[in-house]
């Protein structure tokens, strides 16, 4: 009887213990530890080391990354720099060499290179010198990257952090987000704006309100698996940008109720795209994608920094600002403005423009259910120089912005989130040059072979006439002729006429069709040139077959080859990040009609926030390449639905 009582009590105890034990086990399984986060980062590094044949990280920096300086390695350098690496002298020299020999047309690319030089510990004047000609010159992203550079203590004549913050706040959409085009906030752009505003969050109620509104939108747009979609496609890049934004604010995404959906966090939304080799894919079931891998890499580093109490990803530990005797110019106050000189901050800690005694960290706006990891290490940035951020402080006429200011899509002429500038020119660069004839010519090879054989016979006759009649001389000539003929037969050198095939490409592995249209209506009547069609139509709506993985850039190149359309670009979808810069189409180039002119692309009526070489197409997509004279603001007026 006694044994039965003991057994019954033991069973009751176990019955009570089992359900209680599940609670901590479930919680621990859902929370990624620092070691696990480090494991994801290490997996990416191991993949890159293996792919580049690097012995270790320093060998990777000095070798493969330095070898591609200016061509897509920048974000790895920033991530490694913010992970504690400091030996970047070889990379710095390589990037400076690239910049000295290349004219970087994109304002955001120049700002990105400045940020990378700073991360490498450089004090080169390029970092500050390009700011006046770059900030605000290509829409919202040029304000974002410009503010990143200024946040690290660099200065220029026309802009300061206050003017950049004001510009970005003025561009906020009604739903609380930011976008390149349109009135609805975009996940990537909203997150990237918040990243730039994050260092100023403690010092201004206006910034706090704007950022909190943006966070509310990002929370609303988060999916049940913890991740995000961009233009209907789940991907790790969008989630990565949100992770960087939260980490820049000191918010732990695994403890913030707003960013936990169905028990899934942002980390879940990112790491589910990691492949077995440590790299990341852009879409589930796909293969390695450079952009997905890179953005996942530095976003996880940003999160780790937040957990360690370090500063934001883009407030650089290695930054060495150049001391220059310059002071930002100020625009006159608008009628009715109060507050006087905006360049000075109040000494009163209670004033919105001043810095509280604790550096502003007590003003982080902690809300119920939100866990903040307050940075206590790394570099910090001073509050922006403005007592009121409602007025744009700049002397540059082109810097005036409105709430609807926009820019071209990443990867187009006017902007890039991650621009690659390796030269890969298609066709001929010639402003105003007439279109190439579509007439076909016969193969060049028979003529070249006859010329080679004739040259060989002539050389043999000369040798014979000179009395050098040793059979070895004639054998040597024969071998040289044979080698030259083999080279001609094994290579395929195309003339422009041959390159522009005039024949549509049929793809046996086609997964669907898309349409492409190229228009330059905004240039009609503004430039006297025979390469601008009277009706603005470079290519009418035309159908193209697509294979799995085909991008917007791939179809543009296919159209160029099929319909004799000249295209000039730098970068390609095959190189690092798949970032492509389209400089000209049909001999109509960027800046031909002003500093705000260039080519942009839309897919299904929307301007994507990624490069055309990285936008993978789906069946039924509608592609448009459009020329804008005013950063895209003129497109709605011309191309009305």
Secondary structure as UniProt FT lines:
FT   HELIX           2..30
FT   HELIX           34..52
FT   HELIX           57..60
FT   HELIX           61..65
FT   HELIX           66..67
FT   TURN            68..72
FT   HELIX           74..81
FT   TURN            82..84
FT   HELIX           89..101
FT   HELIX           107..119
FT   TURN            120..121
FT   HELIX           126..129
FT   TURN            130..138
FT   HELIX           140..151
FT   TURN            152..153
FT   HELIX           161..170
FT   TURN            174..175
FT   HELIX           187..197
FT   HELIX           198..203
FT   HELIX           205..221
FT   TURN            224..225
FT   STRAND          228..230
FT   TURN            231..232
FT   STRAND          233..235
FT   HELIX           236..248
FT   TURN            249..250
FT   TURN            253..255
FT   HELIX           257..259
FT   TURN            262..263
FT   HELIX           266..271
FT   TURN            272..273
FT   TURN            276..277
FT   STRAND          280..281
FT   TURN            284..285
FT   HELIX           290..307
FT   TURN            308..309
FT   TURN            313..314
FT   TURN            317..318
FT   TURN            335..336
FT   TURN            342..343
FT   TURN            349..350
FT   TURN            352..353
FT   TURN            357..360
FT   HELIX           361..363
FT   TURN            368..369
FT   HELIX           397..399
FT   TURN            403..404
FT   TURN            431..432
FT   HELIX           445..465
FT   TURN            466..467
FT   HELIX           471..490
FT   HELIX           496..499
FT   TURN            508..509
FT   STRAND          510..519
FT   HELIX           521..523
FT   TURN            524..526
FT   TURN            530..531
FT   TURN            534..535
FT   STRAND          537..547
FT   TURN            548..549
FT   HELIX           552..562
FT   TURN            563..564
FT   STRAND          567..570
FT   TURN            573..574
FT   HELIX           576..578
FT   STRAND          581..585
FT   TURN            586..587
FT   STRAND          588..589
FT   TURN            590..593
FT   TURN            595..596
FT   STRAND          598..603
FT   TURN            604..605
FT   TURN            612..614
FT   TURN            619..620
FT   STRAND          622..628
FT   TURN            631..634
FT   HELIX           635..638
//
